[in-house]
Amino acid sequence: MNAVELSPSQIRLRLWDHIARELNLSPQAKLLMLMLANYTEPRSLKASVPISLLVLKCSMPEPVVNHLLVPLEASQLIERQRVLTDAGRSVILCNLSRQLIQQSLV
């Protein structure tokens, strides 16, 4: 069964299940990953979550979030992308990696 055949709630459930059961991460890192899974859009499989939202929703200081994201990105569990806002500010958006999503949905 591929992602096209799954409902949005089935996709999210598979992402949560894979992160919770299969990944050996600290509780704080798992919380970040589960938050990204929660915001992942079922059709595009992208979350595009700014770090500021992770800080707010996970109740962690920004330096802690940034520190936790480094090994997650190095392990290819997440992807970070720097984009410019309309005001010209640089914002970092986070997504689950394509590889992790594929592993979760098989």
C-alpha positions in Angstrom: 0.0 0.0 0.0 1.4 3.4 -0.9 0.8 6.9 0.5 -1.8 7.6 -2.2 -4.0 4.7 -1.0 -3.8 5.8 2.7 -6.2 8.3 4.3 -4.6 11.4 6.0 -5.2 9.9 9.4 -3.6 6.6 8.4 -0.5 8.4 7.1 -0.2 10.4 10.3 -0.7 7.2 12.4 2.1 5.4 10.5 4.5 8.3 11.0 3.7 8.5 14.7 4.1 4.7 15.1 7.4 4.6 13.2 8.8 7.5 15.2 7.6 6.2 18.6 8.5 2.5 18.1 11.4 2.3 15.7 13.6 5.4 16.4 16.0 5.2 19.3 16.0 8.9 20.3 15.8 11.0 23.5 12.3 11.9 24.7 12.9 15.5 23.7 14.1 14.5 20.2 11.1 12.2 19.8 8.8 15.0 20.8 10.2 17.2 18.1 9.8 14.4 15.5 6.2 13.7 16.6 5.4 17.4 16.4 6.8 17.4 12.8 4.7 14.3 12.0 1.6 16.0 13.4 2.1 19.0 11.1 3.0 16.9 8.0 0.5 17.5 5.2 -0.7 14.1 3.9 -0.8 15.2 0.3 2.6 16.9 0.0 4.2 14.9 2.9 5.8 18.2 4.0 5.3 20.1 7.3 7.3 23.3 6.7 7.3 24.0 10.4 9.3 27.0 11.5 11.6 26.6 14.5 9.6 29.2 16.4 6.5 26.9 16.2 8.5 23.9 17.5 9.7 26.1 20.4 6.1 27.1 21.2 4.5 23.7 20.8 7.2 21.6 22.5 7.8 24.1 25.4 11.6 24.1 24.9 13.9 27.0 24.6 15.1 27.8 21.1 18.8 26.9 21.8 17.6 23.4 23.0 15.5 22.9 19.9 18.4 24.0 17.6 20.8 21.7 19.5 18.4 18.7 19.1 17.8 19.4 15.4 21.5 19.1 14.5 21.9 15.3 15.1 18.4 14.7 13.6 19.5 16.4 10.4 22.9 14.6 10.4 21.1 11.3 10.8 18.8 12.2 7.8 15.7 12.0 9.9 14.7 15.7 9.2 15.5 18.3 6.6 15.9 22.0 7.3 15.4 24.7 4.7 16.2 28.4 5.0 13.6 30.6 3.2 13.1 34.3 3.0 9.8 35.9 4.2 8.1 38.7 2.3 9.7 41.1 4.8 13.1 39.7 3.8 13.8 37.8 7.1 15.4 34.4 7.0 13.3 31.6 8.5 14.3 28.0 8.9 11.5 25.4 8.1 11.7 21.8 9.2 10.3 18.7 7.6 10.6 15.0 8.2 13.1 13.5 5.7 11.7 11.9 2.6 13.7 8.7 3.6 12.0 8.6 7.0 8.5 9.1 5.5 9.1 6.3 3.0 10.3 3.9 5.8 7.1 4.8 7.8 4.7 4.2 4.9 5.9 0.7 3.8 
